[in-house]
Amino acid sequence: MKGRCPFHTLVISPLVLSNVCFKIAVALFAIALTQALFAAVSPAYSWEIDKTWKRQVADGVTFVHYRLVLARGPAHVFVVEVNPVSSHTLKPVIANNKIGTLEEVSSIAKRSGAVAAINGGFFDTKSHLPVGLIAVRHRILYNQWLNRAVLGIDERGYAHFGTFRVGAELSFPKVGKSITVHGFNRNRKENEVVIYYPEFGANTRTNEWGVEVVCKRISPQSTSYPFAILEPERYLISSVSRNATAIPGDGMVISFHLPVVKGYGWLDKVMLGDEVIVKTNLTGDWSTFPYLLGGGPMLISGGNIVLNPAKEDFRASYNHPTARTAVGKTYDEKILIIVVDSGGKDYSIGATWTELAYAIKGLYNVSDLMGFDGGGSSTMYVEDRVVNQPKGGAERKVSNILAVVPYDSFR
């Protein structure tokens, strides 16, 4: 009959039926296994939304305050959502514009014209030096020898995430030689070469057991616009000193411990007026990003929870309930800055890194998420005030922040 299929064409052969049944059985088994695994893990990290407060802060910038109920109790979670397609994006800002100093998050944020901000990377509570990478307008202000998570902001204001160490070297084209840089903007130690930028202070504060080379920047001519720094960081040697050398505002000082100079005979061939190039081991797109900020650990990568504290040289004991700070991005490139309060069982119990990863993965379609300094440092600033309740009852001074700024300020 026209329009109908003959009955025999609807009869499935035993072989085909067997294959279909096998595939269905495999699929059902996979689903059951996934559900079983999830059920085995999820109770400890389960959560639900109790209340939500939300408001727009600026063009493309939204503040959201969640009261979540975790398996252990309530948690107040503060999130600022930033759409980099809009007129705002993020950049790191150091305390007092000087490495090795501390300042409140709110103070740094106001000074930098931020509409929102969170505390940034870890720092040494004695020296106040960062513990992790900081690069501003392509210049490394502090390098990172540990294999830890890094946030990169590209020239469009989009976020990128990776885990790596960062090293550097000085290249002397005239003599065709290079030498390893051991650090940036910190005290020079035995057998080291350290670079000092104006962000370190007025002078290098070094002892007499060194040779210091003063260099004037020739390329790029200004660091005001990161896009200009797509060419190498090039300098000309202008003078030589021994110690406590004044750092030029438009250049740097290279400080050599004396044994290093004696160990590299070719340095005698380097003369006043010679060119020096600062190079890093950053590769690919990472070498073009104007802003970098180290933290850790990496919590989510490629949409998967990848937390492995030991891999980034964090003690397992660090993964305990406390106040937390983090930064991440969604699959549609929205950037999230996050703070979780820790203020007691009746207000907010804080979060482990694992709990934070599960909660943010559930709240947002995140592709990447990394931690920053937490505990008493965890602070979020929005619209001229601190919106969370910092652990300890007051803002802790920190080494750096991650600021949400107008795109013109970013440049």
Buried (B, 14 or more C-beta within 10 A) or exposed (E): EEEEEEEEEEEEEEEEEEEEEEEEEEEEEEEEEEEEEEEEEEEEBBBEEEEEEEEEBBEBBBBBBBBBBBEBBBBBBBBBBBBBBBBBBBBBBBBBBBBBBBBBBBBBBEBBEBBBBBBBBBBEEEEBBBBBBBBBBBBBBBBBEBBBBBBBBBBEBBBBBBBBBBBBBBBBEEBEBEBEBBBBBBBBEEEBBBBBBBBBBEBBBBEEEBBBBBBEBBBBEEBEEBEBBEEBBBBBBEBBBBBBBBBBEEBBBBBBBBEBBEEBEEBEEBEEEBBBBBBBEBEEEBEBBBBBBBBBBBBBBEEEBBBEBEBBEBEEEBBEBBBBBBBBBBEEBBBBBBBBBBBEEEBBBBBBBBBBBBBBBBBBEBBBBBBBBBBBBBBBBBEEEBBBBBBEEEBBBBBBBBBBBBBEBBB
